[in-house]
């Protein structure tokens, strides 16, 4: 009896290590229905998908996460994604890792670095690009990270208030453009006396791309080319699929959620086998 108890205790003790070992051996990239692609130096993989590929009618990824891969004049691949009606060059994607620490699954940060296409290195360099629009995420499951800072840009003003910084390359003797950090305006301040254009633009840039604030009017131009960072959240109906090591998809023909599993099967719930066992423990 003692030997049996010892054996059972040892088995229970080793069970978490079994799952960790199995998870380490689990090849998360083997999805016959969900191929990965390279576009330039960017890997297009779940939850992103390549527009125009064989998955275009059965999205193997999140709706709205489609990536265009076009060629420039030098026939170099250019990855872009649309946010709202605007196009953004993809500078990098950090997919993070899915780590199993039984009975929990942990996710390292997943982020994407984007640059407004009009100021990116993929178009002829403009010495002084003008920010023309705010960033619109809409209903996509993106979040701005704390690595960003928001800047408000005003154009064609009659002057520059003390807390803002003139943008020399967008200014003349009679017309000034300026930039300031959002929420830096004093209480009860009004821009009316400076007669700027009606539409100010909020530009989001990476904080580490900016130098001393006194140089903001000059350095924010280069900061625009450094881009901004977004993190993405798991979509609500994808949780049980992803927890079971599946990949969430969407059939645009039937408007139906789908879960792609590593063996090539597709379900409307979650994957079986190891994934189902882990999902049961997590839930």
C-alpha positions as CSV (number, residue, x, y, z in Angstrom):
1,X,0.0,0.0,0.0
2,X,2.9,2.3,0.9
3,X,4.5,1.6,-2.5
4,X,1.2,2.3,-4.3
5,X,0.8,5.6,-2.4
6,X,4.4,6.6,-3.2
7,X,3.9,5.8,-6.9
8,X,0.7,7.9,-7.1
9,X,2.3,10.8,-5.3
10,X,5.2,10.7,-7.6
11,X,2.9,10.6,-10.7
12,X,1.0,13.6,-9.4
13,X,4.2,15.5,-8.7
14,X,5.5,14.9,-12.2
15,X,2.2,15.7,-13.9
16,X,2.9,19.5,-14.2
17,X,6.4,18.7,-15.7
18,X,4.7,16.4,-18.2
19,X,2.5,19.1,-19.4
20,X,5.3,21.6,-19.5
21,X,7.4,19.2,-21.5
22,X,4.6,18.4,-23.9
23,X,3.9,22.1,-24.4
24,X,7.6,22.7,-25.1
25,X,7.4,20.0,-27.8
26,X,4.1,21.3,-29.2
27,X,4.9,23.0,-32.6
28,X,2.6,26.0,-32.6
29,X,3.4,26.8,-36.2
30,X,2.0,23.6,-37.7
31,X,-1.3,24.8,-39.1
32,X,-1.9,23.5,-42.6
33,X,-4.9,25.8,-43.0
34,X,-2.9,28.8,-41.6
35,X,0.4,29.3,-43.5
36,X,2.8,32.0,-42.4
37,X,4.4,34.3,-44.9
38,X,7.4,36.6,-45.1
39,X,7.0,40.1,-46.5
40,X,10.3,41.9,-46.6
41,X,11.7,41.3,-43.1
42,X,8.3,40.9,-41.5
43,X,6.8,37.5,-40.6
44,X,3.1,37.5,-41.2
45,X,1.7,35.0,-38.8
46,X,-1.3,34.5,-36.5
47,X,-3.3,36.6,-35.6
48,X,-2.3,38.5,-38.7
49,X,-2.9,37.1,-42.2
50,X,-1.9,38.1,-45.7
51,X,-4.5,39.7,-47.8
52,X,-4.8,38.0,-51.2
53,X,-3.6,34.6,-50.0
54,X,-5.6,31.4,-50.0
55,X,-6.9,32.3,-46.6
56,X,-8.5,35.5,-47.9
57,X,-12.0,34.0,-47.9
58,X,-11.5,32.1,-44.6
59,X,-9.6,34.5,-42.5
60,X,-7.1,32.6,-40.4
61,X,-6.6,35.3,-37.8
62,X,-8.5,38.3,-36.4
63,X,-10.8,40.3,-38.6
64,X,-9.1,43.6,-39.6
65,X,-5.6,42.1,-39.1
66,X,-5.0,41.6,-42.8
67,X,-1.6,42.7,-44.1
68,X,-1.0,43.9,-47.6
69,X,2.3,42.9,-49.2
70,X,3.1,45.0,-52.2
71,X,6.3,45.9,-54.0
72,X,7.9,49.3,-54.3
73,X,9.8,50.7,-57.3
74,X,12.8,48.6,-56.5
75,X,10.6,45.5,-56.3
76,X,11.1,45.3,-52.5
77,X,8.2,43.8,-50.5
78,X,6.4,46.4,-48.4
79,X,4.1,45.2,-45.6
80,X,1.2,47.6,-44.7
81,X,-1.9,47.5,-42.6
82,X,-5.0,49.7,-42.7
83,X,-6.3,51.4,-39.6
84,X,-9.5,53.1,-40.5
85,X,-9.0,54.6,-43.9
86,X,-5.3,55.1,-43.5
87,X,-2.3,52.9,-44.4
88,X,0.6,52.2,-42.1
89,X,4.0,50.7,-42.8
90,X,4.8,47.8,-40.5
91,X,8.2,48.3,-39.0
92,X,8.2,45.3,-36.7
93,X,5.9,42.7,-35.1
94,X,6.8,41.1,-31.8
95,X,4.6,38.0,-31.4
96,X,5.8,37.2,-27.9
97,X,5.7,33.6,-26.5
98,X,3.0,31.4,-25.1
99,X,4.4,29.9,-21.9
100,X,2.8,27.1,-20.0
101,X,3.3,27.2,-16.2
102,X,0.9,24.5,-15.1
103,X,-2.0,25.0,-14.8
104,X,-1.8,28.5,-16.3
105,X,-0.8,29.8,-19.7
106,X,1.1,33.0,-19.7
107,X,1.6,35.3,-22.6
108,X,4.6,37.6,-23.2
109,X,3.7,41.0,-24.6
110,X,2.7,41.1,-28.3
111,X,3.2,44.4,-30.1
112,X,3.4,45.9,-33.5
113,X,5.3,49.0,-34.5
114,X,3.7,51.1,-37.2
115,X,4.7,54.2,-39.2
116,X,2.3,56.4,-41.0
117,X,2.9,55.4,-44.6
118,X,3.2,59.0,-45.8
119,X,6.3,59.5,-43.7
120,X,7.8,56.0,-43.8
121,X,11.1,55.1,-45.5
122,X,9.1,53.3,-48.2
123,X,8.2,56.6,-49.9
124,X,10.5,59.3,-51.2
125,X,11.9,61.1,-48.2
126,X,10.2,64.4,-47.5
127,X,12.3,66.8,-45.5
128,X,9.3,68.1,-43.5
129,X,6.3,65.7,-43.6
130,X,3.0,67.1,-42.5
131,X,0.9,64.9,-40.2
132,X,-2.5,64.8,-41.9
133,X,-4.7,62.6,-39.7
134,X,-5.2,61.2,-36.3
135,X,-4.8,57.4,-35.7
136,X,-8.1,55.6,-35.8
137,X,-8.1,52.1,-34.3
138,X,-11.9,51.8,-34.4
139,X,-13.2,48.5,-33.0
140,X,-9.9,46.6,-33.6
141,X,-8.5,45.0,-30.4
142,X,-5.4,47.2,-30.3
143,X,-4.1,49.2,-27.4
144,X,-1.6,52.0,-27.3
145,X,1.3,51.0,-25.1
146,X,3.0,53.1,-22.4
147,X,6.0,53.5,-24.7
148,X,4.1,56.1,-26.7
149,X,3.6,59.9,-26.2
150,X,0.9,61.9,-27.8
151,X,1.7,65.2,-29.5
152,X,-0.8,67.8,-30.7
153,X,0.1,69.6,-33.9
154,X,-1.4,72.9,-35.0
155,X,-0.9,74.4,-38.4
156,X,-1.0,78.0,-39.9
157,X,-1.1,79.9,-36.6
158,X,-0.4,83.6,-36.1
159,X,2.0,82.7,-33.3
160,X,3.2,80.0,-30.9
161,X,2.0,79.9,-27.3
162,X,4.7,79.5,-24.6
163,X,4.1,75.8,-23.8
164,X,4.3,74.8,-27.5
165,X,7.3,74.5,-29.9
166,X,7.5,76.0,-33.4
167,X,8.1,73.6,-36.2
168,X,10.6,75.6,-38.3
169,X,10.3,73.6,-41.5
170,X,6.5,74.1,-41.5
171,X,6.6,77.8,-40.6
172,X,7.1,81.1,-42.2
173,X,7.2,84.7,-41.0
174,X,3.5,85.1,-41.1
175,X,2.3,81.5,-40.6
176,X,3.5,79.3,-37.7
177,X,3.0,75.6,-37.1
178,X,3.8,74.2,-33.7
179,X,3.6,71.0,-31.5
180,X,3.1,70.3,-27.8
181,X,2.6,67.3,-25.7
182,X,-1.1,66.5,-25.2
183,X,-2.5,67.8,-21.9
184,X,0.3,70.4,-21.6
185,X,-2.0,73.3,-22.2
186,X,-2.6,75.5,-19.1
187,X,-6.1,75.5,-17.6
188,X,-8.6,77.7,-19.4
189,X,-6.2,78.1,-22.3
190,X,-7.8,78.8,-25.7
191,X,-6.2,78.5,-29.1
192,X,-8.6,81.1,-30.6
193,X,-6.2,84.0,-30.2
194,X,-3.6,82.2,-32.4
195,X,-6.1,81.7,-35.3
196,X,-4.8,78.3,-36.2
197,X,-6.4,76.0,-38.7
198,X,-9.5,74.4,-37.2
199,X,-8.2,70.8,-37.3
200,X,-5.4,70.0,-35.0
201,X,-3.8,66.6,-35.4
202,X,-2.7,64.2,-32.6
203,X,0.5,62.4,-33.6
204,X,1.5,59.4,-31.6
205,X,5.3,58.6,-31.4
206,X,7.6,56.4,-29.4
207,X,8.8,58.3,-26.3
208,X,12.4,57.2,-26.7
209,X,12.5,58.7,-30.1
210,X,12.2,62.2,-28.6
211,X,15.1,64.2,-27.1
212,X,14.9,67.2,-24.8
213,X,11.5,69.0,-25.0
214,X,13.1,72.3,-26.0
215,X,13.9,70.5,-29.3
216,X,10.5,69.0,-29.8
217,X,9.7,71.2,-32.8
218,X,12.7,69.8,-34.7
219,X,12.9,66.2,-33.4
220,X,9.3,65.2,-33.7
221,X,9.8,65.0,-37.5
222,X,12.3,62.2,-37.0
223,X,10.1,60.7,-34.3
224,X,7.3,60.3,-36.8
225,X,9.6,58.1,-38.9
226,X,10.3,56.0,-35.8
227,X,6.6,55.1,-35.5
228,X,4.4,54.1,-32.6
229,X,3.6,50.9,-30.8
230,X,0.4,49.0,-30.4
231,X,-0.3,45.9,-28.4
232,X,-3.2,43.6,-29.3
233,X,-5.7,41.8,-27.0
234,X,-7.2,38.4,-27.5
235,X,-10.7,38.7,-29.1
236,X,-13.4,37.5,-26.8
237,X,-14.6,34.5,-28.7
238,X,-11.0,33.4,-29.3
239,X,-10.1,32.7,-25.7
240,X,-11.0,29.1,-25.4
241,X,-9.6,28.4,-28.9
242,X,-6.2,30.0,-28.2
243,X,-6.0,28.5,-24.7
244,X,-6.2,25.0,-26.3
245,X,-3.3,26.0,-28.6
246,X,-5.6,26.6,-31.5
247,X,-5.8,29.7,-33.8
248,X,-8.9,31.8,-34.1
249,X,-10.3,32.3,-37.6
250,X,-13.3,33.9,-39.2
251,X,-15.2,32.7,-42.3
252,X,-16.2,35.7,-44.2
253,X,-18.7,33.7,-46.3
254,X,-20.7,32.4,-43.3
255,X,-19.7,35.1,-40.8
256,X,-18.8,32.2,-38.5
257,X,-16.1,31.9,-35.9
258,X,-13.6,29.1,-36.5
259,X,-10.9,27.4,-34.5
260,X,-7.9,26.0,-36.4
261,X,-6.0,23.2,-34.7
262,X,-2.5,22.0,-35.3
263,X,-3.6,18.7,-36.9
264,X,-5.4,20.5,-39.6
265,X,-8.8,20.1,-38.1
266,X,-11.3,23.0,-37.7
267,X,-13.8,23.3,-34.9
268,X,-16.3,25.9,-33.6
269,X,-15.0,25.6,-30.1
270,X,-11.6,24.5,-28.9
271,X,-8.9,21.9,-29.9
272,X,-8.9,18.4,-28.5
273,X,-5.9,16.4,-27.1
274,X,-3.3,18.2,-25.1
275,X,-5.0,21.5,-25.8
276,X,-8.3,20.3,-24.4
277,X,-6.7,19.0,-21.3
278,X,-4.9,22.3,-20.6
279,X,-8.0,24.2,-21.4
280,X,-10.0,22.2,-18.8
281,X,-7.4,22.9,-16.1
282,X,-7.2,26.6,-17.0
283,X,-11.0,26.9,-16.9
